[in-house]
Amino acid sequence: MAGTRAAIRYAKAALSLASDQKAAEAVNKDMVAIAKTISENQELDQVLKSSVIKTEVKSAALSKIFPKLNKISTGLFDVLIANKRIDILGSVAQKYTVLFDELNGKEVAKVTTAVPMTKDLEIKVLAKIKELTSKAVDVENIVDEDIIGGFILRIGDKQYNASVLNKLNRLKREFSLN
């Protein structure tokens, strides 16, 4: 939890600095690339979190992996290394993109389905999204076979559960009460 709060603070500071220097969008592109690279590369994540590997090695590795970043992004590396918090770089990058999207009035709608979304289901989901929010929304599809069918829509802190599993559980509760 403390790592999450720290990541939010660093992300807010980076976004504030980037906004002041009119580079928020360029830094957001960097942060998307950083978050994606760290989440897809387990070895890099382990190197950043290792207390055995020296900070100079971590800094050199980041410079080689991300050679063409904005000055603010590389400055963030330096600040995290100086404060011995480079292990939360992936979280900071993710939080930055979330904050950047909020600043621009954009949200991510996570749609969990049992199978990849069809065009028909996508139309239903987009209609439900318009009921829940007036912001611009990017749809992210998560496949979870456990929900059996239907979908679960999550936008920010709002959730709409139209899954078969949810309906079965509701029936089960009703029968157990009688």
GILINMO-V632339 format. One record per residue. N is the residue number from 0. RES is the residue in one small letter. OMEGA is omega in radians with two decimals (none if undefined). NEAR is the number of other ideal C-beta (glycine too) atoms within 12 Angstrom. Layout:
n = <N/N>
res = <RES/RES>
omega = <OMEGA/OMEGA>
near = <NEAR/NEAR>
This chain:
n = <0/1/2/3/4/5/6/7/8/9/10/11/12/13/14/15/16/17/18/19/20/21/22/23/24/25/26/27/28/29/30/31/32/33/34/35/36/37/38/39/40/41/42/43/44/45/46/47/48/49/50/51/52/53/54/55/56/57/58/59/60/61/62/63/64/65/66/67/68/69/70/71/72/73/74/75/76/77/78/79/80/81/82/83/84/85/86/87/88/89/90/91/92/93/94/95/96/97/98/99/100/101/102/103/104/105/106/107/108/109/110/111/112/113/114/115/116/117/118/119/120/121/122/123/124/125/126/127/128/129/130/131/132/133/134/135/136/137/138/139/140/141/142/143/144/145/146/147/148/149/150/151/152/153/154/155/156/157/158/159/160/161/162/163/164/165/166/167/168/169/170/171/172/173/174/175/176/177>
res = <m/a/g/t/r/a/a/i/r/y/a/k/a/a/l/s/l/a/s/d/q/k/a/a/e/a/v/n/k/d/m/v/a/i/a/k/t/i/s/e/n/q/e/l/d/q/v/l/k/s/s/v/i/k/t/e/v/k/s/a/a/l/s/k/i/f/p/k/l/n/k/i/s/t/g/l/f/d/v/l/i/a/n/k/r/i/d/i/l/g/s/v/a/q/k/y/t/v/l/f/d/e/l/n/g/k/e/v/a/k/v/t/t/a/v/p/m/t/k/d/l/e/i/k/v/l/a/k/i/k/e/l/t/s/k/a/v/d/v/e/n/i/v/d/e/d/i/i/g/g/f/i/l/r/i/g/d/k/q/y/n/a/s/v/l/n/k/l/n/r/l/k/r/e/f/s/l/n>
omega = <3.14/3.09/3.13/3.12/3.12/3.14/3.11/-3.14/3.12/3.14/3.11/-3.14/3.13/3.14/3.11/3.12/-3.14/3.12/3.11/-3.11/3.12/-3.12/-3.06/-3.12/3.12/3.13/3.11/3.10/3.09/-3.09/3.08/3.14/-3.14/-3.13/-3.13/-3.12/-3.12/-3.12/-3.13/-3.06/-3.10/-3.13/3.12/3.12/3.14/3.11/-3.12/-3.10/-3.09/3.08/-3.12/-3.10/-3.09/-3.11/3.11/3.12/3.11/3.14/3.12/3.13/3.13/3.11/-3.14/-3.11/-3.11/-3.04/-3.02/3.12/3.03/-3.14/-3.13/3.13/3.11/3.06/3.08/3.07/-3.09/-3.14/3.14/3.11/-3.14/-3.12/3.14/-3.14/-3.11/3.13/-3.13/-3.12/-3.14/3.12/3.12/-3.14/3.11/-3.14/3.12/-3.11/3.10/3.13/3.11/3.11/3.10/3.14/-3.12/3.09/-3.13/3.10/3.06/3.06/3.11/-3.12/3.12/3.13/3.13/3.10/3.10/-3.06/3.02/3.11/-3.14/3.14/3.13/3.10/3.12/-3.12/3.14/3.08/3.13/3.12/-3.14/3.07/-3.01/-3.06/3.09/-3.12/3.01/-3.02/2.96/-3.11/3.09/-3.11/3.08/-3.13/3.11/-3.06/-3.11/-3.11/3.05/-3.13/-3.10/3.14/3.01/-3.12/3.12/3.07/-3.10/3.14/3.11/3.11/3.05/-3.06/3.10/-3.11/3.09/3.12/3.12/3.13/3.10/3.12/3.10/3.09/3.14/3.11/3.12/-3.13/-3.13/3.12/-3.09/none>
near = <8/12/21/17/16/24/32/24/25/38/42/24/26/42/34/21/23/32/22/13/18/12/24/30/22/22/37/34/24/36/41/26/28/40/31/19/26/31/19/14/20/13/15/27/25/17/27/35/22/17/13/10/21/15/24/12/17/31/24/17/28/34/18/15/27/29/13/14/30/27/18/32/39/24/22/39/35/23/25/34/27/15/19/16/29/39/28/34/44/37/33/40/41/30/32/43/36/28/29/33/29/22/22/18/13/22/28/25/34/27/37/33/32/24/19/16/25/16/10/12/25/20/15/22/32/24/17/27/30/17/16/21/23/12/20/18/28/22/27/20/24/22/17/21/15/18/25/20/21/27/40/31/39/28/30/20/9/19/19/25/21/26/27/22/23/23/18/18/17/16/14/13/12/11/10/9/8/7>
